[in-house]
Amino acid sequence: MTSISTKRNLDRYIPLIGDINVKSPLAYTATRGVVKVVNAVQMAVAESYINGVEVPDSVLRSLFDTCMPIFFKYFPSLLAPYEWVLQETDRMAEGSRDLMKLQYDLPQDMLNRMLGDGKVIYPKYSMGLWQKGAIDLQQSQMHMIDDLIEKLDIQDGDNILDFGCGWGCIPNYVMSKFPNVRFTGLNLSHEQCEYMRHKMQDPESYLSSGRFTLMEGDLNDAQFSEKFDKILSVGVFCHVGNLTHAFAKLASCLKPGGKFFLHIITVRTPNNISSVYTHKYIFPHGRFWNFDAVPSHNQDLKTIERWYLNGTNYSQTFANWLKNFDDSYTDVKELDYGIDFAKFRRLWRFYLMWFVANFASCDGEINGNGQFLMVHA
Ligand SMILES: C[S@@+](CC[C@H](N)C(=O)[O-])C[C@H]1O[C@@H](n2cnc3c(N)ncnc32)[C@H](O)[C@@H]1O
């Protein structure tokens, strides 16, 4: 027996450390018990902050910077706050309406200022690529879409589905480069769809070219009457709880020989992760799939290539969003968040600061983004 398999066998019986998916029943139960304590502590810290306990940013940051590497490296199982984080859910995406209310249909003026709203680069709520020397947020997003164009091998004339298209940033940018590419964009957020409808009437926007079709709807229910040459989905699968169902659906609308490019937040830990804080306040039912989860679901679509993008790219993106959010204070403080702005501001800054730290911890080598190129199995 090798030393690795001996250690794996031993880990089976020791709670907390290593891979929770292989624990003996006793070690599993003990680990889940400690998770409850971690959840309670995390929520107590977060809620004290958002309810008004004044803590300087530097203190909060050092708390994140100290704790996160320890969890990521030694106790990843404690980052799975609920059993559902470890398993596939029944529905492809759970709690979609709550998610829209809490996150994507927030006042758009705030979100658009935070994400950046350019002439060609519309708000894009996903990682920018900084490692190729981008000088600002907008350029980092252009570099990221250029990278996607290359990896998905987009050709002029392709008919493409953007599964969870946000504000239409990727379709708009790609269509600006390819005069014969057509796009269909699916999104459940009514506010983001309104943004795109407005652009579809704006002669300066490529969304008005007649080559863009908007579908407002839930990815659980979406039916497509045509098949696509290429499909892409960027930053959406943290809201997908069932990869098997999602890949079956996408395979059914991908042409033979077509390609699917999936870009997700990922963790190089043995288990998927989430948090009680983000589940309650930011992304209900959101989870970060571990880097091996996608290739281990090769039933209808199979992964033929994958890339890990270092988390520091996302840390820098979040740092820019945090700065934009802070800079827009006077313009966004009167908008309707459903709660008092002072509280919303703390709740939102807690999330942004945490994610700046998360993606930077362990030099970005554990919590980053994953890209997967998939074809029919
Ligand atoms: C993080 S944003 C990424 C948007 C875009 N791909 C980008 O890179 O900017 C996730 C997108 O998925 C959409 N989304 C989330 N859950 C959805 C669901 N159940 N049905 C349809 N769209 C959904 C959100 O409204 C949002 O536009």
The ligand as a MOL file (V3000), in Angstrom:
LIG
                    3D

  0  0  0     0  0            999 V3000
M  V30 BEGIN CTAB
M  V30 COUNTS 27 29 0 0 0
M  V30 BEGIN ATOM
M  V30 1 C -22.8770 36.3240 -12.3070 0
M  V30 2 S -24.0090 36.7510 -13.5410 0 CHG=1
M  V30 3 C -23.0440 36.4890 -15.0120 0
M  V30 4 C -23.6720 37.1680 -16.1980 0
M  V30 5 C -22.8400 37.1290 -17.4770 0
M  V30 6 N -22.6560 35.7950 -17.9710 0
M  V30 7 C -21.5370 37.8380 -17.2690 0
M  V30 8 O -20.4850 37.1990 -17.3730 0
M  V30 9 O -21.6010 39.0370 -16.9950 0 CHG=-1
M  V30 10 C -25.1300 35.3610 -13.5500 0
M  V30 11 C -26.2870 35.5340 -14.5280 0
M  V30 12 O -27.0840 34.3530 -14.5020 0
M  V30 13 C -28.4470 34.7160 -14.4680 0
M  V30 14 N -29.1970 33.6350 -13.8030 0
M  V30 15 C -28.9910 33.1340 -12.5730 0
M  V30 16 N -29.8870 32.1660 -12.2900 0
M  V30 17 C -30.6660 32.0560 -13.3950 0
M  V30 18 C -31.7740 31.2310 -13.7320 0
M  V30 19 N -32.2590 30.3350 -12.8720 0
M  V30 20 N -32.3160 31.3780 -14.9500 0
M  V30 21 C -31.8220 32.2730 -15.8540 0
M  V30 22 N -30.7940 33.0980 -15.5730 0
M  V30 23 C -30.2240 32.9890 -14.3650 0
M  V30 24 C -28.4500 36.0020 -13.6520 0
M  V30 25 O -29.6230 36.7670 -13.8280 0
M  V30 26 C -27.2120 36.6890 -14.1860 0
M  V30 27 O -27.4930 37.3990 -15.3450 0
M  V30 END ATOM
M  V30 BEGIN BOND
M  V30 1 1 1 2
M  V30 2 1 2 3
M  V30 3 1 2 10
M  V30 4 1 3 4
M  V30 5 1 4 5
M  V30 6 1 5 6
M  V30 7 1 5 7
M  V30 8 2 7 8
M  V30 9 1 7 9
M  V30 10 1 10 11
M  V30 11 1 11 12
M  V30 12 1 11 26
M  V30 13 1 12 13
M  V30 14 1 13 14
M  V30 15 1 13 24
M  V30 16 1 14 15
M  V30 17 1 14 23
M  V30 18 2 15 16
M  V30 19 1 16 17
M  V30 20 1 17 18
M  V30 21 2 17 23
M  V30 22 1 18 19
M  V30 23 2 18 20
M  V30 24 1 20 21
M  V30 25 2 21 22
M  V30 26 1 22 23
M  V30 27 1 24 25
M  V30 28 1 24 26
M  V30 29 1 26 27
M  V30 END BOND
M  V30 END CTAB
M  END
